[in-house]
Amino acid sequence: MSENSVNACPKCGGKMDDGRVPKGLNWFSGYKSTSQKHFSFEVNFERAKACLDCGYVELYLDPKKLMSKLESKE
């Protein structure tokens, strides 16, 4: 995969800018699989990308952290 295709917006083809979720805000949102136990915590977003043309945003989490939550399921 070329560097241009990695940095291209999947919606409009524009340039994606690398970023992050601010430390204070990453505790207010996260991803929780429907397969996780009811009382387990979400996995926080660690990285983000935003399209400089259309504003589309992608959020990324640590897949190892998510897998550990799914594996600890009773």
C-alpha positions in Angstrom: 0.0 0.0 0.0 1.5 3.4 -1.0 1.9 6.2 1.5 -0.7 8.3 -0.4 -3.3 5.6 -0.1 -2.7 5.3 3.6 -3.0 9.1 4.1 -6.0 9.5 1.8 -9.5 10.0 3.3 -11.6 6.9 2.6 -14.7 9.2 2.0 -13.4 11.9 -0.3 -9.7 11.0 -1.1 -8.4 14.2 0.6 -5.3 14.4 2.8 -5.6 12.9 6.3 -3.9 14.7 9.2 -2.6 12.6 12.1 -3.7 13.6 15.6 -4.8 12.3 19.0 -7.7 12.5 21.4 -6.8 15.0 24.1 -5.8 13.3 27.4 -8.6 14.9 29.5 -11.3 13.9 26.9 -10.2 10.3 26.1 -11.8 9.2 29.4 -15.2 10.5 28.3 -15.5 8.2 25.3 -14.2 4.9 24.2 -15.2 1.7 22.5 -17.0 -1.2 24.2 -17.7 -4.4 22.4 -21.1 -6.0 22.8 -19.0 -9.2 23.6 -17.4 -7.6 26.7 -18.7 -8.3 30.2 -21.3 -5.8 31.4 -19.1 -4.3 34.1 -15.8 -4.0 32.2 -14.5 -0.6 31.1 -14.3 0.7 27.5 -11.0 0.8 25.6 -9.9 4.5 25.2 -9.1 5.9 21.8 -5.4 6.6 21.5 -4.9 8.0 18.0 -7.0 10.0 15.5 -6.9 11.1 11.9 -9.0 13.9 10.4 -9.5 14.8 6.7 -8.4 18.3 5.9 -11.0 18.5 3.0 -14.3 17.0 4.3 -13.7 16.7 8.1 -14.1 13.0 8.3 -12.6 11.6 11.5 -11.2 8.2 12.3 -10.4 7.0 15.9 -8.0 4.3 16.8 -7.6 2.1 19.9 -5.0 -0.4 21.0 -6.2 -3.7 19.6 -4.3 -5.7 22.3 -6.2 -3.9 25.0 -9.5 -4.7 23.4 -8.5 -8.4 22.9 -7.5 -8.6 26.5 -11.0 -7.4 27.6 -12.7 -9.9 25.2 -10.5 -12.8 26.5 -11.3 -12.0 30.1 -15.0 -12.6 29.4 -16.6 -15.1 31.7 
